[in-house]
Amino acid sequence: MNHPFRFPRTAQSLATLASNGVAMMAISVLFFSGSLLLIKLIHDSYGTSFWVITLPRFALGLIIVRFLFSDQESVVWKSLVTDRWMLLRGLIGGLGVPLYNLCIIELGAGRASILTSTYPIFAALIAPLFLPEPLKWRILALSAVAITGTALMSGLDSLGADSNPYDLLALAVAIMSGLVIVAIRKLHSTHNTATIFAAQCAFGLVICIPGAIRDFTPLPLTAVTLILLSALMVAVGQLAMTHAFKHLSAARGSSIQLLGPPLIATASFFMFDERLSMVELAGAGLILFSCYRIAKAK
């Protein structure tokens, strides 16, 4: 009698899925987006501090590099403080994550994700200062388009006295992310992936601990479960994205990642009643278009 479930066939299907770069990148987008929406949900439901929400993500990341990487890819802990680029990657990356989560809480998941999606623009502008990558006029033109989109999203008077400081913080996070990308590209020629990933987790954990201790209050089991689920979803998304880049070019993979902000904005509309005006939607479109063209160009 043939059983309808065959383990070998299931294993073969999973192997086929893992070799499909587009599918793995799409999975990473879904898990990243779900994690960000959970952060907003946790804060709105339980008033949990962004420090408390963020800390388990870094702790889980350190567990991953300890147990899921081979001995050949083990972390070289000394380089976290002896290599200036590793130090930069750890400090800026570790600080950028909680600040991004703060923006999600204060601005809404959709708005924050769109504003911070400008990071490819800043990476392209910063890279020529440290990497052998020329700055092309096309990049400057697309940067101007993205700046216009940002002004529309933030309000044409966004630099005035009535500006929202969290809009500016989201742009600061995007600049930090662009610098982190440049640091990672520098480090890949001399360090393994586990060490580069561990730098963010180790420094991020140290950065988050004081704030988490200060803001900690007893949480119900449901809140704890959602926080751990958010951290796990980020880890799965990170691993899926890393694996996908084995089968996809950087341009194609980055382009697929840009599906995240509109997906998050749409989900935020239904989950949290977050709304963007027509002018803000036009600005969001300019931002995503510019980042998409730069991703394709790179």
N, C-alpha and C positions, 0 to 999 in steps of 0.2 A: 504494500500500500504506500503510495507516494504522499508524503506530507507536503502541504502547500508552502511551508517555510523551509528553505534550504540555506543553511549557514554559508556554504562555499559561495553560493550565488550572491548572498548578501554581502559577503566580504569583497567579492569581485566588484559589486556595484559601488561600495565605499571607496575602493581603490581607484575606480574610474572617476568618481567624483573628486577625489583628492588630486588627480592629474588634470582636472579641468580648471585652469587658472581663473577663467571668468566666473565660474560657479563659486570657487573659493573666495574670490574677491567680493562677490555679491553677499556671501554668507558673512564676511567680515563687516560689510556695511550694515547689514541687518542687526548684528550683535552690538556694534558700536552705537547705532541709533537707539536700540532698545535700552542700552546702559544709560545713555544720556536722559532718556525719557524717565527712567526709573529714578534718577537723581532728583529730577524736578518733582516727581510723585512723592518720594520719601520726604523731601523738605516740606512740601505743601501739606502732607498728611500728619507728620510727626514733629515738624519744626526742627529737624536734625541739622546740626551745623555742617557746613561744607567740609570742615576739617575732619569731622568724624566720618563722613561719607567717603572721603578720599583715602583715608589711611589704610583700609583693608585692601585697596587696589594695589598699593605698593608692597604690602606684606605678602599678598598672593603672588605678585611678580617675583619676589625673592624666592618663594617656594618653588616656583616654576623653573627658575634658572638653576636651582639646586638639584632638582630631581628629573627634569625632562631633557636636559642637555647631556651629551656624552662627555666622557673624560677629556676628549680632545677639544671640546668646546667649553670646558669649565671656565669659571670666572677667574680672572687675574685681579684679585682684590687690590693689590698694591697700586696698580695703574689708575685706580679711581682717584687717588690723591697726588700721584706723581706726574700724570700727563695733564697738561693744562687744557687740552681740548676735551678730555674725558671729564675733567672737573667742571668745565663750562657746560658740557652736555648734561651732567648730573644736576648741577645747581639750577640752571635755567629750566630744564625739563621737569625737575622735581617741583619747582615753584609754579610752573605754567599750568600743571594739571589742577591743583586746588583753585587757582585763580579762574580757570576756565569753568570749573564747577560753580564757583561763585557767580559768574556771569550767567550761567544757565538758570540759577535760582532767581537772580535779580531781573534779568531781561526776558526770561522765557527761553525754552530750549530751541525754538525755531530761530528767533532773532539772534541769539548768541552763536548758534552754529553757522549761520550765514555770514555774520561779521568776522568770525574767526577763520572762515574758509578762505580768507584773503591771504593765508600764509604762503601759498605758492608764489604770489607776487613778491613778497618780501624775501623769500628764499632766492628767487631769481635776481633780485637787486643786490642782495648781500654776497651771493656766491662769487662774483668776479673779484671781490676784495681778497678772497682767501683761496680760491680754486682757479685752475686754468680754464675758466669759462668766460668768454667775451660777453659784454652787455650789448645786446642788439637793440636797434631802434624799435623793433616790433615789441619787445618787452616793455620799453618805456611807454609806447602808445597804449598797450593793454593795461599797464599800471595806471595811466591817466583815466582810462575807462572805469577801472575798478574803484579809483578814488571818487569819481563822479557817482558811482553806485553807492558807495559808502556815505557820501554826503546826502544822497536822497533817502537812504535808510535812516540816518541819524537826524535828519532835518537839515535844511539848508543853513540854519543858524547854529549848527552843531558845535562850532568853536566859540560860541558866545557864552554869556553868563548862564543861560538856561540849558546848557548842554547836559546830557545825561552822563555822569562820570563812568557809568558801567559800559556805555558804548565805547568810550575811550579806553577803558580797561580791556574790552574785548579785542580792540585793535592792537593794544600792547601785547596781549597774549598771542595774537597772530604774528607780530614781529618776533616775539620770543620763539615761536614755533619755526619760523623761517630760519632763525639763527641755529636752532637745534638741528634742523635738516642739514645745514652746511657742516655743522660739527660732526654729525653722523657720517656724512660722506667723506670727511677727512679721516675719521677714525677707522672706517672699514678697510683701509689699506694696511693698517698696523694692528688691529685688535679684532677679536671674534665677536659674533653677535651677542653671545651671552653676557660678555663683559659690558658691552655698550648698553644693553637693556638693563643690566643690574645697576649701572650708574644712576639712571633715573630713579629706580626703585629705592636704592639705598639712601640717596640724598633726599628724595621725596618723603621717605619715612621719617627721617630726622626732622625735616621741615614741618611735617604735619603733627608730630607727637605733642609739642607744646600747646598748639591750638586745640587738638582733640582732647587733651587732659583738661584744659580750661573750660571747654564747652560741653564736656561729657555729662549726660544725664541718663539714668536708667531707661532703657528702651524696651518696648514689648517685643516678644519673639517675632512677630510679623515684620517689624521694622528691621530687626537684625537680619532676618532671612532675606529681605529685599536688598539690604546693603551688601550682603555677601553675594547675592545673585548678580547685582550690578558689577561687582568686582570680577566675578567669574565670567560674565559676558564680555567685559573688556579684554580679559585674558584670552578667551576663545577668539575674539575678533582680531587681536594682535597676532596670534599664532596663525590664523587663517590667512591674514594679509601677508605675513612673512612667507608662508608656503606658496601663496598665489604668485608672488614675484619671481618664483622659480620658473614659472610658465608664461609670465606676461612681461612685456616691456614696462619700464617705469612710466612711460607716457600713458599707455593703455590702462595700467593699474590705477594711476592717479586720477584718470578721467572717470573710472568707475566709482572711485571713492567720493567723487563730487555728487553722486546720487544721494549721499547722506543728508546734506542740509535741506533740500526740498522734501525729502521723506520725513525728516524730523519736524519740519514746519507744518506739513500736512497733518501728521499725527498730533502735534501740539494744538492744532485748531480743534480737533475733535475731543482730545483728552482734557485740555486746560482752557479751551475757548480763547486761545491766543490768536489775535488778528493783526494782519498787516494791511495798511491802507494801499490804495492803488499806486501812489508814489513810492511807498516803501517796497512794494512788490516789483516795481520797475527797477529800483535800485538793486534789489536782490538779484534780479535777472542779469543786470550788468556785471555784478560781482562774479556770479557763477560762470557767465560767458567768458569773462577775462581769464579766470582761473583755469577754465577748461582749455582755452586756446593756448595758454602758457604750458599746461600739462602736456598737451599734444605736441607742442614745439620742443619740449625738453625730452 
